[in-house]
Each structure stands twice: as structure tokens, then as C-alpha cells.
Amino acid sequence: MAPSPALTPAPFRLAPFRVEPRFVTRVWGCSDLRPWFDKVADGEPIGEVWLTGDDSLVATGPHAGKQLGTLFAEAHEALLGRDAPATESPLLIKVIFAQQKLSVQVHPDDAMAHKYGLARGKTECWYALAAKPGAELAVGLKTGTTLEKVRDEIRAGTLEDSLNLLPVEKGDVIYVGAGTVHAIWPGSILLETQQNADVTYRMYDYGRPRELHVEKSLEAAKLQARAGRVHPVPLEDRTVLIDVDYFRIEKIPITGSRTSESLRGDQSQPGLAWLFAASGAGRLSGAGFEPLELPARGIVGIPAASPEFLVEGLGGLELIRITPNWPGK
Ligand SMILES: [Zn+2]
């Protein structure tokens, strides 16, 4: 007997939703995040604002109050699309506020992470939302540096001599492949997009008393790591800031409004996308959900199964669209 049409489930829809920023204290952070976020620390300084962590809370819609990790567990197909080779949230997106130098650190690649029973390694990139004149980041080691030299310099307290320093300006995009020895230094505010993994090996901390993971960091470190400034690619309707394994980041101009279809561009298969307002504000509206505000530095998740919508600029909107790329797919 043919199934009754009435029993065929309607296609599952999951509307766009905003995520509440989660403020994470760090010794190297800032006490006042204004005007970037309306937030003043009431104790320890805040170093990281997690926009999409598994513990971050959905702020709007029928899933408001739910942790993002829980939403992915319940609705990964609607979020990521039917063909996605994952069920967990693939990208962790943060804004980094550094008042002091972060430790020199290394993240493992997927292969090393798997060796130690971890789900994935961590490749990341930074988009500079702001930078003071003279601001620098440490990305990779100087040419000719050996791991033996690194080991000696960790012991002697002179590792800074071997770090490759990169001047950073507002709008710069810097790729930090897994295995790159790196450190964020004060002077810039960075939008960090990374594989959703919490695995960092601290190699060097300028003599501060925090625990180091020297052996693991040396195992993870790649002397020829792929890292450095990325040149954006201007297209007719957007600028591709970076397009590599794990993520693609685009800057999309909005004059008036744009449809969700036009935001997807050549990505014909709907998948998960994050819309971040680097500056200005916007609004999303469509059938089946309440109009959704996108405030400055706010982030909205666009599920693969989202109904079509319109995004509208409310003045000065710099819209950043972040989508996962699946290696080998
Ligand atoms: Zn890092």
C-alpha cells in the first residue's frame, strides 16, 4: 500500500537565529570592551568573546536558551545539510581582545589530534577588526630556526628572538595552519575563526608562571607551516577574504537589501552559514520567523534548512559571511 500523502513529513525548517556572545575571562584580556561590546568586566579581564562555542546560548526563536552544542546534537541535518560529513558544530568563532601578549602556542593538526584521541586539530585564521599603528602578531618561526634551537630558547627564555613578526592593519587576514608556532600580541582586535577544537599546547610564556606543554608543542610544531597574510580576492558581488580547508570567509556589501539566495552566491548547495556584523547593524526577515536583528558584532546562524529571507542593512553594515569547508569533499 502506498503511504498516504498526509503521512509524508513536511520538509524540516529551521529559521535563522542569533547567538548570545559568551564573555570568557583571560589573564591577558581587557577590562572594558566598549564600544565593541557593551561589556565591562566586573573582576578578571575578558580576553575572548565566543560567538559560536558549544556552550554559547541561542538567543532567539523556538530554541532560545539552548546551548549551541545541544542544538547541533538535535538538528545537525537541518543545520549542516544532509550531505555534511559531520554532526557537530564545525567552526568556533571568537573576538579576541588582548591587553598583554598571549603565550606562544601551537595547535596540532588532525592527524596528531587523532593520535591523542581528540576529535580534530585546529587550523585558524584572524581577520583584524581594528589595529593600532605598529601592532604585530607572531606567526611562524624565522627561516632557518630548528626545533633544537627552539628547545634551547625556551629553556633560556629567549624564544621571542626566533618568532616571525607580522605587522597587522585593520582588514588584514592572516592564516594560521595547524602546527604554526604563533602568538597574538596586543594592539589589534581580531575575529578568529577556527576548527571547533579546544586543544592548545603552550610552548612559551615569557617567564610567566603558567604551565607549559613543551614536548607536545614541539611535536605539533611544523617548521614549514603554512601561515601568513592572505590576499583577498575581489569578486563581482563580494570579496573572498579566505577560502581554504575548513572555512571560507567573505565580506558582502549590502546596499539596501539582499536575498538569502544572493548571499549564497555560487554555493548552490545550502549549508550552514554564519553572518557577523563587523560594524553597523542589519535585520533579517522572511516567512516563518520573527524579524531578526543583527546588532554590531552580533552573529546569526543560517541553517541549511532555513527558509529564504532578506537581509537589510540598517546603516554602516559590514557583513562577514563564514561557512565551513570540508577537507577532501
Ligand atoms: Zn591559536
Residues whose N, C-alpha, C, O or C-beta is under 5 A from the ligand:
A	BS01	ZN	none
